Amino acid sequence: MTLSRILTYVFMAGSLYLAYFLYNGVQSVIDEKESISTKEAALIERLRLIREAEIVFQEQFGRYTANFDSLATFIETGRVPIIERREEIKQKAYGGEEVILHIDTLGYIPAKERIFKKTYNVNAADNGIFQGFKVKVGDVVLTNQKAYGLKIGDQIKEPGFIDNGTVERLSDVKVGDEITKGQNLVTLWEYQFNPNVDFKKIGFLPYDETKKLDVYVGTVDKGGLKVDVIEVKDPAPVNPARKESNDAKARKPLRFGSRLDVSTAGNWE
C-alpha cells in the first residue's frame, strides 16, 4: 500500500469522525432545546391548572391557599354554587331609573367541573326566524359544523360553530320563533385541562416529582383595602436562560401572580 493511499484513508477516517462529532454536537443542542421546550410546556399547563383552581378556591373561601394538599382536596371533593346575576330596572317617580341587582344561587356543581370545564355560548348571528337546531344535547361538535338554521329575509343561513365542544344546553326556542342578534342559542363545553391528572401531585414539577413549586399567598394594601395576592413559581428552571436576576419578566422563572400586585397573570402569556 502506497503512502498516498494510506494518507487518503487516514484523512477519510478523520473527516468521518469530524463529521460525526459535529453532527452529534448539533443534534445534542437540538435535543436539549426540545427537552426544555417540552418540560416548560408541561409546567405551564400545571401552572394554568393551579391558577384556575386557586381562583375558584378564593371565590369560595375568600382567600387563596398555600397548601397544595388542601387545594387537591378541594378539587376532588369541593362543591361550588351556580350563581345567576340579573338586573331589574325600575322607573322612579321623578323619571329616573333604579337598577337592582339580583344574585340567585341555582344549585351546586363539583369544584372539579367548574375548574376543568370551559363553556362557550353560541349566540344568534343576526335577527331572523328560527329554523331549528342542527345538533342535540350531548353531541360532540367541530369548528364550522352547522349549528342552527335562521331565515333572514328570503335566505336561509346555517351558521357554523366557532369552537369544538360538547353540546350542554339548547335554548328553549321553536321553529318559527323570532330571534334577535346576540340571543343565546347553544351552550358548549370542553375540558381545558386533562381531567385524569393526579391531584395529589399538583404542587410538584410535572417532570421532577422531587421538587415542589414555590407558592406565596398574602395580602397587600390597595387604597386602604386589604386584597389577596398569590404567586406560584418554578423553583428550579430547566432553561439556563431563566434566571431570577433577569430584568425581562418573560426571562424569569416561569410563574403566575405577584406578591405585590393584584394579578394572576403568567409571565409566559
N, C-alpha and C positions, 0 to 999 in steps of 0.2 A: 504494500500500500504506500503510495507516494505521500510526501509531506503535505502537498496541496490538498489531497483528498482528506487527510487526517484533520487538517485545519478547517476544511469545509464542514466535516462532521461536528467538530468542536463548536464552530460558530453557529451551526444549525441548532445544536443542543442548547447552547447559551441563549439563542434567540427564542426558542420554545419555552425555556424556563422563565425568561424575562417577560414574555407574553403572558404566561400563566400567572406570574407574580402580579403583573399589572391588572389583569382581569380579576384575579382573586381579591386584590385590594379594592378595586372599584365596586365589585359585587358585595364585598363586606360593608362598604359605605351605604350602598343601596339597601341592603338587608337591614342595616341598623336604622336607617330612616323609616323604612316600612314598619319595623317593630315599634319604634317610638310613636309613629302615627296611629298604629292600631291600639296601642296601650292608652294613648291620650284620648282617642275616640271613646274607648270603653270607660275611661274615667269621667269624661264629660257627661256621658249618659248616666253614670252613677250620681254625679253632682246634680244633674237635672231632676232625677228622681227624688233625691234628698230634699232639694229645694221645694218641689211640689208638695211633698209630704209635710215639710216644716210649715209651709204656708197654710195648709189645711189644719194642721195641729194648732197653729196660732189663732186661726179663726175660731176654733172650738174651745180653746182653753185660755185665750188672751195672752199667750206667751209662746216663745219658741222653747225648744228643749235641746240641751247639750248632751243628753243621754240617748245614745243610739238604740239601746235596748228598749227604752220607753217608746221611741219612735217606731221601732219594729213592731212592738205590741199594739200600738195604735193602728198601724197599717193593717195588721191581721185581724184585730178584734173590735176596733173602734167603729162608731156609728156617727154620722153627721146629719144634721137636718136639711131637708129640702126647703129652701126659702123662696117665697114668691113676693116680690115687691110690686105694688101697683099704686098709681096715683089717682086721687079723686079730686076733681076741680069743682069747687063750689063758688057760686056767684054771691058776692057780698051785697048788702043793701045799698051801699053808696056806689055800686057799679064795678068795684074791683073784684079780683079773683083770689081765692084761697086754695092752695094746693095742700092736700092732706095725703101723707104717705102711709100706706098700709103695708105692714110686713106680716105675712102669714107663714106658719110652719105647716107644710103639707104632709110631712111624714119624715122618715129617716131612711138613709141608704148606708151600706157599709163604707167605711172610710176608704177601703181599697178601691171600690168602684169609683168614688169621687176622684181619687188620686190618679188612677191608671187610665180611666176612660176620658176621652175628649169628645165633646159633642159639637155638631155643626148644624146650623139651621139653614134650610133651603127655602128662600123666600120667592114670592111671585116676581117674575122679571118685568111684568107690566100689568096694566089694567086689562081685564078681559073676562070672558065667560069660561068657567072651568069645564074641562072636557074629560076629567078623570085622571087617576094616578096610573103610572106605568109600572109601579112596584107595589109590594105589600110589606107589612111589618115582618122583620126577620130576614129580608132579602139582603144579600151582600152585593153592593153596587160598586161600579168602577167609574172613574172620571169619564165624562162625556156620554155615559149611559143616559137614556131618556128618563126624565123624572115624572113629568106630568104633561097633560095637553091643555092648551089655552087658546081660545078663539079671540083673536084681536082683529076687529073689523070683519073682513071676509076671509082672513087667513087663519089657519090652524098652526100654531107653533108648539114645538115639543122641546123645551129647554133641557139641557143635559146637566148631570151632576158635576160640580167643580172638584169635589173631593171623593176619595174612596171611603167606604164605610159600610156599616150595617144599619138598616132602617130601624129606628127605635120607635118612631111615632109618626102617624099621618094625621093631619088636621081634620077636623070634622066639617068637611066641605063636600058638597054633592055636585054631580054633573048638572050644569045649568046655573050654578050659583055665580054671582058677580064677584070677581076677585080684584082687589086693589094692589097696586105695585108695592112690594115690600112685605106683603102679608105672609106670615109663616105657613108653609105647607107641609114640609117634611123635616124631621129631625134625624140626623145620623149620629152614630158613634163609632169610634175605633180606639184600640189601645194605643196610647202614646208611649208606654213603657212595656217591657217584657213582663207579663203577669206571673211568670214562673221564677222570677228572681228569688234568691234565698234572703228573706228579710233579716235573718239573724246576722248576716254578714254585710248588711247595708253600710255600716260605718268603716269598712275596710277597703283598701285599694283593690279593685277588681282583679288585678294581675299579681298581687302580693298580699295574701291574707295575714301576713305577719305585721303589717303596718296599718294603723288606723288613720283616718282623716282627722285633721285638726278642726275642732269646732269651738266657736266662741259665741255666746249669747249674752246680751246685756241690755241696758237702756241708755239713751242719750237724751239730753235736754234740748228740745227744739221750741224756742219761744215760750219757755216756761212749762212746756208739756213734756212729760216723760214718754218716750216712744221706744218700742222694742227694736233691737238690731241683732243681726246674725251674720257670721262669717264662717264659711266652711272651705278649707283649702287643702291642697296636696302637700304633705309634709316632706316628700322625697321625690321631686320631679325626675322622670326618666330622661327628659330632654335637658342636656347640659346648658342650653341657652336660657333656660327658665331659672333665673336667679331672683331671690327676694330683693336684691340690691338694684335690679334693673329699673331705670326710670320709666320705661314704657310699660303701662299697665298690662298690655297684651303679652309681654315677655316675662311677667312674673309667674310664679307657680299658679297652676290652674285653681280657680276659686270662684265662689259667688258670694255676694253680700259685702258688708263693710262693718267695721267696728265703730265707725264714726258717723256714717250716713244711713238714712232710712232707704235702703236699696237691697234688692235681691238679684241684681244683675250679675251675670257671669262675665269674666274677663275674656272668654272665648267668643262672645257674641259681638 
